[in-house]
Amino acid sequence: MDTVRTEEPAGARAAASPSGLAQASHKARWVVLAVTLSAVFMQLLDTTITMVALPELQNDLGATFAQVQLVVAVYSLAFACTLVTGGRLGDIHGRKKLFLIGMTGFTLASALCGAAPGSTFLILARVFQGICSGLMFPQVLSIIQVTFAPQERAKALGAYGASVGLGTVLGPVLGGWLIDLDIMGADWRSIFFVNVPVGLLALLVGWVKIPESKGEGGHKLDVVGAVILTAGLFSLILPLVIGREQDWPGWSLVLLGLSPLVLLGFAAYEKMLTDRPDGAPLVPMGLFRERSFSVGLLISLVFFAGVPSYFMTFFLTFQVGFGYSPVSAGAVSLGFALLIAVGSARSAAVVKRLGKWTLSLGAGLLLIGITGVMVTVDQVGTGLHGYQLIPSLMVAGIGGGLFLAPCTGIMLAGIKSRQAGSASGVLATAQQVGIAVGIAVAGILFFGLLGSNADGSSASVVPQLRSDLTAAGVPADRQEEVVKGFTTCFGDRMNQKDLTETPASCARIEKEVADSPAPPEVKEKVRAAVLESAVPEARKANFSDSFAQVAFWQLGCFSLSCLLVLALPKIRPEDVTDVGAAA
């Protein structure tokens, strides 16, 4: 079998050569598509699937909140840091080879994640999983280019876009369902084990069916650039993720201060390589002279900081705040996932009419939908039921589909140079970095709000607590002691770094009730009034208020995305040849 060489790097939109098309029969091409899209779906699914499992994972492994955040964030970070390098390695050594290496590692990493004995092991396995995803992902578009004839490519790219959209949002739904099934007692571990049979089948079929191809041009890997970029991104993300947990130690502030300097150093080094005749930069700096690329990079960072971080706080609110099971919490978001599929399917037709303004329409609908959720939560309060949010989430889902599916195609359509392939890899990296930063920032804001809102939330249930204590026959002076103990307990619980721990003030309430000389039936009524009524109601009020308030972070992301679309250059809708194929 001959190796096909394409003129542009991984992810480029160059036409496939006849020899490339000859490598796969008509039926085999669609088998190749199924294999590569299974990889895309699994990789993006694993960005969000852990969100619905966070409470179970934290309880089972005894993890802190910062460790739970790392389980989500390090995957996106490792994924992002490897994407550009992975694409370059595919150009040099062959896209099929890198795809299969990445799939092998991803499948192994999934098994290791599922078997993790502790949080540290799981975090390291997630890093490995993210690296392997970064090796696989950049190869997919290039494999599609060399496998499909131009007249078939639109359908293939449409399927690719649907996989991207569904993989991004179906994670929580599928995760909740798998946890609820509790296959062979695996609980949360099944969200990782499910990748293993799919990965093994994709490896077997891919080895036989996927054609090999390589990129033209230089065949040197910019190792120094890759190391500098990785160091800069880690210096930015790690302090954001674990700084709050460790009370912002000096080293975290130093890293945050150094991160922009390291990234500027990366830019300077890449510019030096770009200017050299024999240079082979990881990121050609000439791209930044393309307005579509520079603005698109900002849009990718800002928009993708919004959606996954929103659903992190969404699932924490429903599972921890309102006591929903994982499958029930996932079911609430199902309307969003289904309408994202509808929006993605219709995005091509919308782009033909609106061009780049499709992105503004999508972000605008997201703004309307998320605002609707905020208003509903504010009006309903502790009486909130998941089904009440479905109409607003459906509006947001349509907007998400109209944005996610065509965003990379619209941005690349405005790039006039022959570096669209490199641009697609960098834009994909920006998306993953945005996810990691968004989750970290939303986590800091959300848990900070839980602490600052605790006193108001506890005060809101004190009248009902006093009424319950009076009905139980508790004297007025004793009621004051119970109310004071409850307020202190709730405040301590909401301000601690790990919400699963029981503060000393809460344990003291249990002991004081047990040691009280009151009759057993009175003790039980007091215990129920505090622990089974007041605490859950205050928790619901606190989580619902904090969830609605932190949503201003996501609203800001979507609003800024709308404004940034104004700066994109005008494009002809027919130039968006790969609309629906968000990278």
N, C-alpha and C positions, 0 to 999 in steps of 0.2 A: 504494500500500500504506500503510495507516494505521500509525502508531507506537503500540505498546501501552505504557501506563504501569502499573506495578505499585506497590503501596503500600509495599513494603519495599525496602531497598537490595539491591545485588548479592549473590546467594547466599541470599536470603530464601526462606521456604517458603510464601509466599502462593499462593493458588490462582490459576491462570491465568484470565484473562478470556475470555469467549466470543469477543470479536473477535480475541484472540491465537490461539485455537485455530483460528479460521477461516482463518488465514494459511497454514496448511500442510495438505495433504491427508494422509490416513492413511499412505500410503506415504512421502510426503515427510518426515513427522515422523521416521521411522526413518533416513532419509538425513541429516537434520539431526543426529540423535543420533550417527551414525557419524562425521560431520565433527567435531563438538565433542569426541567421545571420542578421536579420533585426535590432537587437540591435547593433551588431558590426558595421554594415553599418552606422546607425544613429550616433553612438558615434564618429566614425572617420570622418564622414562627417562634424560634427559640429566643428571639429578641424580646418577645412579650409574654410567652407562655408561662414564665416563672412568676409573673405578677400575681396571678390568681392563687398561686401556691405559697405565697410568702408567709402567711400566718402558720400554716401547717409545717412548712420547712423550718421556720424559726423555733417553733415548739419542739419539733422532733430532734433537731440538732443542737438546741440550746444556744442559738446564734443571737448576737446583738443586732440592733437595727442597722448599724453601719455595715455589718457583715452581710445582712440581707440585701442592702443596697448594692454591695459589691457583687453579689451573685448576679444581679441584673446588669450592673454598669460595666463590669470588666469584660463581659462578652462583647458588648457593643464597642468598647474601647479597643480590645484586641482585634476585633473585626475591622474597625476603622483603620487601625495602624498598619494592617496587613494588605488592605485592598490595593493600593497603588503598587506596592512591591509585588503582590501576587499577579497583577496584570502584566507587569514587566517580565516576571519570570515565565509567564505563559508565552509571551512574545519570543523569548529566548529559547526555552526548552520544549515548548509545545503545549498547546491549550488542553488537549486530551490528557497528557501526562499530569499536568498540574491539577486538572479537575479530579482525576482518579486519586492522586495523592491526597488532595484536600478531602475528598469523600471518605477515604480510608481513615484519615485522622479524625474527621468529624464523627464517624460512626463509633470509633474507639472511645473518643472523648465523651460521647453520649452515654456509653456503657459505664464509664468511670464516674460520670456525674450521678447516674442512677444508683451506683453502689457506694457513693461517698459515705464514709463513716463519721465525718465531721465537717464543720463549715469551712475550715481552711482547705481541706482536700477538695471540697466542692468548688471553692473559688478558683483554685489552681486548675482544676479540670475545665472550668468554664473559660479560663484564659486560653487553654489549649484548644477548646472547641471554637472560640472566636478566631484564633489564628488560622485554623483549618478552613473556617468559613471564608476568611479573607483570601485564601488561596483558590477556592472554588468559584466564588461569585463572579470575579472579573472575566472568567473564561466563557460564561454562558452566552453572552451576546455574540461573541466572536464565533462560537460553535454554531449558533443559529445562522450567522452570516454565511459561513462556508458550507452549510448543509442544505439550505433552502434557496431555490431560485427566486429572483426578484418578485415574480408574480405570486409566489406562495408566502413570501416573507411577512406580508402584512398580517396574515392569520396567525403565524407563529409568534410575531411580536405582540399581537393582541392577547394571546394566551399567556405570554410572559408578563404583560402588564397586569392581567387578572391575578396571576400567581403572586406578584409583588403586593398588590393591594390586600388580597385575602390572607396571605401569610403574615402581613403586618398586624391585622386586626383580629384574626380568628384564634390567636394564641390563647387569650383568656377563656374563650368559650370552650375550645378543645381541652385546655388544661383543667377547667372545672369539671368537665364530663369525665375525663380520665381519673381524676382524684375521687370523684363520687363512685365510679365503678369499683375502685380499689381492687384491681386485678391481682389476684394472688397476694393480697395484703400489701401491695407495693405503695399504696397511698400516693404521695407527691412524686415518688421516684418514677412512676409510670410515665410522667411527662418527658423524661429523658430516654427511658427504655424503648418508647414507641419509635424512636429514630433508628434503632438498631436493625430491625428486619427490613425497613424501607431502604436504609443505607446499603445493606448487603445486596439486596436485589438490584439497586441502582448501579452498584459496582460491577456486578456480574454482567448486566445488560450493556452498561457503558463501555466496558472493556471490549466487547464484541462489536458494538454498533457505532460508537462515536468516531468520526474521522479525525485524524491528526492535522493540525495546522500550526503555523508559526507566523510571526510578524517580520516585516522587512525592517531594515535600518540597523542601528548599532546593536551589538549583542553583549553589552556590558551592563552589569547591574550596579546602580549607584548605592553601594552599601553604606557609605558614610552618610548620604542623604537620608536613607531609610532609618539609620540609627538616630540621627538628630531629630527627625520628625517624630519618631516613637518617644524619645525622651521628652520632647516638648509637650506632646499630648498627655503623657502620663503625669508630667509635672502639673498640668492644668487640672486633670480630672481627679486624681487621687486625693488631694487635699479637700476638694469639694465634697467627696464622698465620705471621708472618715474624719474630717476636721471637727465637726460638731460632736461626734462621739467622744473625741479625746480632748475636748475643750480647747480646740485650736492651738495646739502646741507650736512652738517657734518654728520647727522644721516645716510644718504645713504652710505657714505664711511665707517662709523663704521660697518654697517650691512654687507657690502661686506667683510670687514676685518674679521668679526666674523664668517661668513658662513663656511669657511673651518675648523675652530676650532670646530664649532658645529657638522659638519659632521664627523670629526675625533673622537669627543666624542661619536657620534652614533656608529661608528665602534668599539670603545673600549668597549662600553656597550654591544653591540651584541656579541663581543668575550667573555666577561665575562659570558653571558648567555649560549653561545655555550659550554663553558668549564664546566658548572655546569651540574650534572647528571639530575636534574629536570628542567633545563632551557628550555624555549620555545621561542627562538629568532625569531624576525620578519624576519631577514635575517641570515641564518646559515653562519658564517664566514669561515667555511671550504670550501665554494664555491670558495673563492678567491685563493685557492691553485690549482684550476682547470684552466689551461691556457686557455682553450676554453671559460670559463666564464669571466675571467678577461679581456682578449683581446676582447671578444664579447661585454662586457660592454662598453669599449672604442669605438668600432665601432658603437654601437647603439647610443651613445651620439653624436659622430662626424657626422655620416651620416645623422641622422634625424635633426641635426642643419642646414642642407643644403636645403633640398627640400621645406618644407613649407615656410622658410624665403625667398627663391628665388621667390616663387609665390606671397608673400606679396609685394615685390618691383616690381614685374612684373605687378600686377594689379594696383598698385598706379601709375606706369608709364603710362599705357595705359588709365586709367580713368582720373587721374588728369592732367598728362602731355600732353596726346594726345586727351583727350576729348571723349574717347570711352564710350558707354553705358555699363552697367554691362553685358548684354547678349552678346554684341559684344566682350567685353574683355574675357568673358568666352568661346566664340566660338573659339578664337585664341588658347586657351589652350586645345581644345577638341582633337586635334591630339595627344597630350601628353597623355591624359587620355585613349584614345582608344588603343594606342600602349603599355601602361602599362598593359592593360588587355591581349594583345597578348603576351607580355613578361612573364607575370605571368602564362599564360596557357602553355607556352613552357618551363618554368623553370625546371619542373620535369625531362624532357628529357635531358636538358642541364646538370643538376646536375649528372645524371647517367654517363655522359661522363667526366665532368670536376671536380666534387666534389666541394671543397671549392673555387676553382678558378672561379666558376660561379659568386661569389660576386665581384671579381676583374673585370670580364668581364662587369658586370652590371654597376659598378662605372666608368669603363673606357668609356663605351658608353655614360654615363651621362656627363663625362668630354668633350667628343667630341661634343655632342649635345649643351651643354651650351656654349662651345667655339665658335661653329657655330653661335649661337645667338649673342654673343658679336661681332664677326666679321661683321655680317650683320648689326647690329645697328651702328657700327663704320663707315661702308661704306655708308650706306643709310642716316644716320643722321635724320634731321627733316622731310625728305620725307618718313619715315618708314611707311609701311602698315603691319598690323598683318599677312596677308597671307605669307609675305616674311619670317617669322620665322617658319612656320609650318614644313618644311623639317627637320630643326635642332631639333625642339621640338619632332618630331616623333622619331628621333634617341635617344634622351634623354629618351623618354617614354619607348622604348624597354629596355634600360639599367635600368631604374627604376623598371620595372617589374621583370627583372632577379635578381635584388638585393632584393626588398621588399618581394617578395613571399617566397624565401627559406631561408632568413637570419637567423631567429630564429631556424629553423630546423637544419641548418648546425652547428650553435653554440652549440645547445643542444646535437647534435650527438657526439661532442667531449668531453662531460662530462661523466665521468666514474662512478660517485657516484650515490646514489639513491635520489639525491636532484635536479633532473632536473626540477621538478615541481616548487620548490622555485626559481630556476634559471630563468625560463621563466617569472615569475612575476617581478623579478628584472630587467630583460632585457627590458620588456615592460615599466617599470618605467623609465629606462634610455632613451628610445626612446621619451617618452613624455617630460622629462626634456630637452632633446636635442632640441625638437621642441620649447619649451618655451625660452630657452637660445638663440637659433638661431634667432628667431623672434626679441628678444630684441636687440641683437648685430647688426643684419642687419638693424634694425630701426635706431639705433644710427649712424651707418656708413652712411646709405643712406641719412638721413636728414643733417648730417654733410657735405656730399659731395654736396648736393643741395646748401648749403650756400657758400662753398668754390669755387664752379664752376660758381656762379651767374655772377661775373664780366666778365668772358670769354664768357659766353653765351649771355649776353647783348651786348658785344662788337661785336659779330659775326653778329648781325642784324642791327647795326648802319648804315652801308653803304646803306642798302635798306631803312632804315628810313629816312636818309637824302635825298635820291632820291624821296621818296614819299612826303616829305615836300617841296622839290623844285618844284615838279609837282603841289602842292597845292598853290604855290605862296608865301610861307613863306620866309621872308628875312633871310639872312645868320646869322645875329646876333640873331634873334629870334630862328633859328634852333638850335643854340648852347644851348640856354636855355631849349628848348624842349628835346634835346638829354640828357642833364645833368639831367633833371627831370626824364626822363624815366630810365636812368641808376641807379639813386638813388632809385627810386620806386621799380625796379625789384630786386635790391640787398636787400632792406629792406624786401620785401615779401619773398624771398627765405631764409633769415636768421632768420625769426621769427619762434617761436615755433609752431604756428598754421597757416598753410598755407591758411586757409579759411578766415582769417581776412584781412581787407584792411588797410595797413599801412597809416599813416598820409601823407607820401610823395606821395602816389598814389592818395589819396583823393584830395591833393593839385593840381595835374595835371588837374583833372576834373574841379576844381573851377577856375583855371587860364584860361583854355580854354573857360569856360562859361563866364568869366568876360572880355575876350579879346575884343577889339574894332573891330576886324576883321569881315568881312561879315559872315553871318550864314553858307554859303556854305563852306567857308574856315575853319571855326570852326569844321564843321562836318568832313572835310577831315583830319584835324589835329587829331581830336579824333579817327577817324578810323585808321589812320596811326600808332598811338601809341597803342591804346587799342585793336584794332581788327587785327592788323598785327604784329607789333613789339613784343608786350607782348606774344601772343600765340607762335610765332616762337622762341623767346628766351626761353620760358617755355619748348617747345619740345626739344630744344637743351640741356637744362640743365638736364631735366629728362632722356633723352636718354644717355647722357654722364655719369650721376651718376649711372644709372641702369647698364651700362656696367662695370663701375669701381667697384661697390659693388659686382658684380658677382665674383670677385676674392675671396671673402669670401667663397662663395659656392664652387668654384673650389678648394679652399684649403681643404674644408671639404671632397669633393669626392676624392681628391688626397691622403689625409691622410688615408681615408678609404681603398683605394687600397693598401697602404703600410701596414696597420695593418693586412690585410688579410694574409700577409706573415707570421705573427706570430701565426696564428691559427694552431692548430695541424692537421696533416693529418687525413682524415676520409675516410671510405669506403662509396661510394655513397649509398649503400643499407642500411646503418645505418641511413640515413636521412628519417626516416619513416613518418615524418610529414612535408616533404618538401611542400612548397606552403602554409604553415600555419604560416605565420609571426604573432608573438604575439604583 
